[in-house]
Amino acid sequence: MDRAQTDTRIRGLIEPFNKKGVAIDDTTTFAGDLEFDSLTVMDFVAAIEDEFDIIISMNQQAEIENYGQLVDAVCKLQGD
Amino acid sequence: MTDLFSKFDPLIQQRETLLASGVEDPFNLVMEKVLSPTRAICNGRETILLGTYNYMGMTFDPDVIQAGKDALDNFGSGTTGSRVLNGTYQGHREVEDALKEFYAMDHAMVFSTGYQANLGIISTIAGKDDYIVLDIDSHASIWDGCSLGNAQIVPFKHNDIEAMEKRLRRIPEGAGKLVVLEGVYSMMGDIAPLKDMIAVAKANGAMVLVDEAHSMGFIGPNGRGVAEDQGVLDQVDFVIGTFSKSVGTVGGFCVSNHPKFEIMRLVCRPYVFTASLPPSVVATAATSIRKLMHGSNKRAHLWENSRTLHAGLKALGFQLGTDVPQSAIIAVIMPDLERGAGMWEALLREGLYVNLARPPATPANMTLLRCSLCAEHSSEQVQTILAMFERAGKATGII
């Protein structure tokens, strides 16, 4: 799966969590722009993990602040 | 002024707003005198204690107190040393022997607190490239044990067996795996389906650590906890526990049948680099643990108290953390922090102390009034408690 396809699928998954309908690009941050709290993060991460059959450990999550970093991380984790 | 404390400004503001409304500070209560395991003088008022985790009421047991006094006379007030240097006295050996007997396990290691037991064991056994799979509602000491170590941390939704299994299956081949669970979750007072969860963990090649802090002494045929009650204690690699609840003093421990367990005493930093428990504390703990082996009548009364309080609060219209009583903790769910603090204060004025629990300690940002029962609460006291809840609940509009 290339980056564009991964991006499309993540965009579909993020929709129910994007309650305020924030316009999302690679620089959109989860804590700041999307106002995700820790419970939302857990549910959102679980949705991505199940969709791509990967694990994103909390150690890896700590490095992911914005949307573009998430897409990159998912691409990398699928390749591993 | 902006400095390192600026990050605490929102919390300082929230506290000031709460206290400005006139309520007593729920996090600054002083017990001026403790009359028994269930009664104290708090802020000048005689108060029934319903939030102490003193499940078996051992704090005023005459044998326990005498053991502590004897140890003070014979061994002094403190050890001034690490367990691995000058801090292991006869009493430390004796309390570890008592634990081995209580759990029928080969090894027991005593820490200075329960917090340090989780911190030490979890951070030491799971190293870099190992995976810790844990319940998202785990106690702070478990999370801090994860933070102190270098393992990959993978949480799953509370008590969700399928979510746990999916994560275990995705862990790369060859990586070490530790599943961390609790018997009783202390915020809502619910128990874990350990039998099914441990079977899944074992099928996926993981070691299992279970924190039984809130079950020791009264859950399971021998009071060994939820894993014993569900018949899977022999599948648990490490049981973590504490002396600060049913045992009635302070300290923490890990018991295990692992043949190499004793090496922990040399490699576990929160065990090595701190002073050991005072002689009086290990003496009271050892005496209390041995008495808990024969506590079946007290256990039965504690369960009766838990059932009566749960049914009574439910009938009054309070929203509770569990549909049926699963432990000696009953969580009463409050609509928000302000009204929760108001209800907490109304109860205190009635002469009842419960814990006000708030985020981030609570799941799902809830405010809880957490009640923990004691085997020494009389049936009459439980009825008195219910009447206090009814008056306070109506006065504050919660029911």
Interface residues (C-beta under 8 A of the other chain):
Chain A: D37 L39 M42 A46 E49 D50 D53 I54 I55 S57 M58 N59 Q60 D80
Chain B: Y131 I136 C146 Q152 I153 V154 P155 F156 K157 A163 K166 R167 R170 I171 P172 A364 N365
